[in-house]
Amino acid sequence: MALAKFSWTADRRTSAGERGFSLLEVLFATTMLVVGVAGLAQLFALSTRTNTSARATTFASLLAQQKMEQLRGLTWGFDTLGLPLTDTSTNIAAAVESPTGGTGLTPSPTGTLGSNTNGYVDYLDATGKSLGSGSNPPQGTVFVRRWSIEPLPTNPNNTLVLQVLVFRNGNRPTADNTVGVKRLPDEARIISVKTRKAS
């Protein structure tokens, strides 16, 4: 009799331990896992796009700052007699800056930030190397850099407003002709003022 009792208890323990999960519980857990992984995949894709855009914007900002430094380095002051002295010939649009053949600090035509205007635009490859100027981007252009030089209306003889715009080639289909356009993704805009200084 003792043997039969032992056997019955062992069977009861085995059947309770083998119960496991039901099919419904397994399906629910799998669904929750798939939803969680899909959410993480979307978050990863969004993070990758955001990082790529931030990298392009940072690089565009550096390229804009580089051109602004070139513009600010041009002569805009007074000579020893106190007469205005302005650099109107340095070519900063060429692949290699040269002291002649350019526009220097000559006031730009209207709309130079909105279109590729010779003398006020240059094209850059993926590493930031200048590919030169012109109306159309040469092959290999990754960034387009445009600038404008405008006399300040309240003091046109002694103060210039300098603006530089850098964007990825092909990123500005219709925004150039729109009034009040804000900065678009992957682009940089810098504005500065340059006043005459005595030499």
C-alpha positions as CSV (number, residue, x, y, z in Angstrom):
1,M,0.0,0.0,0.0
2,A,2.8,2.4,0.7
3,L,4.2,1.8,-2.7
4,A,1.0,2.8,-4.4
5,K,0.8,6.0,-2.4
6,F,4.3,7.0,-3.5
7,S,3.5,6.3,-7.1
8,W,0.4,8.5,-7.0
9,T,2.3,11.4,-5.5
10,A,5.1,11.2,-8.1
11,D,2.5,11.2,-10.9
12,R,0.8,14.3,-9.5
13,R,4.1,16.2,-9.3
14,T,5.1,15.3,-12.8
15,S,1.9,16.3,-14.4
16,A,2.0,19.7,-12.6
17,G,5.6,20.4,-13.7
18,E,5.0,19.5,-17.3
19,R,2.1,21.9,-17.7
20,G,4.3,24.8,-19.1
21,F,2.9,27.6,-21.2
22,S,-0.2,27.5,-23.3
23,L,-0.1,28.3,-27.0
24,L,-2.0,31.5,-26.3
25,E,0.7,32.7,-23.9
26,V,3.5,31.9,-26.3
27,L,1.7,33.8,-29.1
28,F,1.2,36.8,-26.9
29,A,4.8,36.9,-25.7
30,T,6.0,36.6,-29.3
31,T,3.8,39.4,-30.5
32,M,5.1,41.7,-27.7
33,L,8.6,40.8,-28.7
34,V,8.0,41.6,-32.3
35,V,6.4,44.9,-31.5
36,G,9.3,45.9,-29.3
37,V,11.9,45.0,-31.9
38,A,10.0,46.8,-34.6
39,G,9.9,49.9,-32.5
40,L,13.6,49.7,-31.8
41,A,14.3,49.3,-35.6
42,Q,12.3,52.4,-36.4
43,L,14.2,54.3,-33.6
44,F,17.5,53.1,-35.0
45,A,16.6,54.2,-38.6
46,L,15.5,57.6,-37.3
47,S,18.7,58.0,-35.2
48,T,20.8,57.1,-38.3
49,R,19.0,59.7,-40.5
50,T,19.3,62.4,-37.8
51,N,23.0,61.7,-37.3
52,T,23.7,61.9,-41.0
53,S,21.8,65.2,-41.3
54,A,23.6,66.6,-38.3
55,R,27.0,65.7,-39.8
56,A,26.1,67.4,-43.1
57,T,24.8,70.5,-41.3
58,T,28.0,70.7,-39.2
59,F,30.2,70.3,-42.3
60,A,28.1,73.0,-44.1
61,S,28.6,75.3,-41.2
62,L,32.4,74.9,-41.3
63,L,32.4,75.6,-45.1
64,A,30.3,78.7,-44.5
65,Q,32.6,79.9,-41.8
66,Q,35.6,79.3,-44.1
67,K,34.1,81.5,-46.8
68,M,33.1,84.2,-44.3
69,E,36.7,84.3,-43.0
70,Q,37.9,84.8,-46.6
71,L,35.4,87.7,-47.1
72,R,36.3,89.3,-43.8
73,G,40.0,89.0,-44.7
74,L,39.7,91.2,-47.8
75,T,40.7,94.8,-47.6
76,W,37.9,97.2,-46.5
77,G,39.4,100.2,-44.8
78,F,41.2,103.5,-45.3
79,D,44.6,104.2,-46.8
80,T,47.2,106.4,-45.1
81,L,45.5,109.6,-46.4
82,G,42.2,108.5,-45.0
83,L,40.7,107.6,-48.4
84,P,38.5,104.5,-48.7
85,L,40.4,101.4,-49.7
86,T,38.4,98.4,-51.1
87,D,39.5,95.1,-52.5
88,T,37.4,94.6,-55.6
89,S,39.6,92.2,-57.6
90,T,40.5,89.2,-55.4
91,N,39.0,86.0,-56.8
92,I,37.8,84.0,-53.8
93,A,35.4,82.0,-56.1
94,A,38.3,80.2,-57.9
95,A,39.6,76.8,-56.7
96,V,42.8,78.7,-55.6
97,E,42.3,82.2,-54.4
98,S,44.1,84.8,-56.6
99,P,44.7,88.5,-56.2
100,T,43.1,89.3,-59.6
101,G,40.2,88.2,-61.8
102,G,37.5,88.2,-59.1
103,T,34.9,90.5,-57.5
104,G,36.5,90.9,-54.1
105,L,34.1,93.0,-51.9
106,T,32.2,94.4,-54.9
107,P,28.5,94.6,-53.9
108,S,26.7,91.6,-55.3
109,P,23.8,91.6,-57.7
110,T,20.3,91.1,-56.2
111,G,19.5,87.4,-55.6
112,T,23.0,85.9,-55.4
113,L,21.9,83.7,-52.5
114,G,19.0,82.5,-54.6
115,S,20.9,81.5,-57.7
116,N,24.4,80.5,-58.9
117,T,25.9,83.9,-59.8
118,N,29.4,83.8,-61.2
119,G,31.9,85.5,-58.8
120,Y,29.6,84.8,-55.9
121,V,29.4,81.0,-55.8
122,D,31.8,78.2,-55.6
123,Y,31.4,74.4,-55.6
124,L,32.9,71.9,-53.2
125,D,33.5,68.2,-53.2
126,A,32.8,65.8,-50.3
127,T,36.0,66.8,-48.6
128,G,35.4,70.5,-48.9
129,K,37.9,71.1,-51.7
130,S,36.9,73.9,-54.0
131,L,36.0,72.8,-57.6
132,G,35.8,76.4,-58.8
133,S,32.9,78.7,-59.8
134,G,30.5,79.2,-62.7
135,S,26.8,79.1,-63.4
136,N,26.5,75.3,-63.2
137,P,28.0,72.9,-60.7
138,P,30.8,70.8,-62.1
139,Q,30.8,67.0,-61.8
140,G,31.7,65.9,-58.3
141,T,29.9,68.8,-56.6
142,V,28.5,67.8,-53.2
143,F,28.1,71.3,-51.6
144,V,27.2,74.7,-53.2
145,R,28.4,77.8,-51.4
146,R,26.9,81.2,-52.3
147,W,27.5,84.6,-50.8
148,S,26.3,88.1,-51.0
149,I,27.9,91.5,-50.3
150,E,25.5,94.3,-49.6
151,P,26.2,97.8,-48.4
152,L,24.3,98.6,-45.1
153,P,21.5,101.0,-46.1
154,T,22.1,103.3,-43.1
155,N,25.9,103.5,-43.8
156,P,26.6,102.3,-47.3
157,N,30.1,103.8,-47.7
158,N,31.6,102.3,-44.6
159,T,29.6,99.1,-43.7
160,L,28.9,95.9,-45.6
161,V,26.5,93.1,-44.7
162,L,28.1,89.7,-45.7
163,Q,26.0,86.6,-46.0
164,V,27.1,83.0,-46.8
165,L,24.8,80.1,-47.6
166,V,26.1,76.5,-48.0
167,F,23.8,73.6,-48.9
168,R,24.0,70.1,-50.4
169,N,23.9,70.1,-54.2
170,G,20.4,69.6,-55.4
171,N,18.7,70.3,-52.0
172,R,17.1,73.6,-52.9
173,P,14.6,73.0,-55.8
174,T,12.1,75.8,-55.2
175,A,13.1,77.4,-51.9
176,D,15.5,79.9,-53.5
177,N,12.6,81.9,-55.0
178,T,10.4,81.8,-51.9
179,V,10.3,84.9,-49.7
180,G,11.0,84.3,-46.0
181,V,12.5,80.8,-46.4
182,K,13.9,79.5,-43.2
183,R,17.1,77.4,-43.0
184,L,16.5,74.1,-44.7
185,P,17.9,70.7,-43.5
186,D,21.6,70.1,-44.1
187,E,22.4,73.8,-44.8
188,A,24.1,76.6,-43.1
189,R,23.7,80.4,-43.3
190,I,26.0,82.9,-41.7
191,I,25.6,86.7,-41.6
192,S,28.2,89.2,-40.6
193,V,28.9,92.9,-40.8
194,K,32.2,94.4,-42.0
195,T,33.1,98.0,-41.2
196,R,36.0,100.1,-42.6
197,K,39.1,100.3,-40.4
198,A,42.0,102.7,-40.6
199,S,45.2,101.2,-41.9
